[in-house]
Amino acid sequence: MRERAEALIAEYIRPLVEADGGRIELVDVSDKRVVLRFSGMCAGCPGQPFTLSRVIEPLIKRMLGADTVVEARIGTLDPQSD
């Protein structure tokens, strides 16, 4: 499931987030749970919860399964992920 989540983020989600100056990192995938970290413009954006609940979460659930739980964290990206 991790590989599918990484591919989904790289192909669909990251370009959307980066288009608005944000950054996104896949933090963890385990037991139908996907944890994402937002930074950049997303860290202070009042629209981030909307983007997560109305765009990102439905896409992840559609591609990885309706029972997938999506969690978000706000903060600094892991410098090793660049």
Rosetta blueprint (number, residue, H / E / L):
1 M L
2 R H
3 E H
4 R H
5 A H
6 E H
7 A H
8 L H
9 I H
10 A H
11 E H
12 Y H
13 I H
14 R H
15 P H
16 L H
17 V H
18 E H
19 A H
20 D L
21 G L
22 G E
23 R E
24 I E
25 E E
26 L E
27 V E
28 D E
29 V E
30 S E
31 D L
32 K L
33 R E
34 V E
35 V E
36 L E
37 R E
38 F E
39 S E
40 G E
41 M H
42 C H
43 A H
44 G H
45 C L
46 P L
47 G L
48 Q H
49 P H
50 F H
51 T H
52 L H
53 S H
54 R H
55 V H
56 I H
57 E H
58 P H
59 L H
60 I H
61 K H
62 R H
63 M H
64 L H
65 G L
66 A L
67 D L
68 T L
69 V E
70 V E
71 E E
72 A E
73 R E
74 I E
75 G L
76 T L
77 L L
78 D L
79 P H
80 Q H
81 S H
82 D L
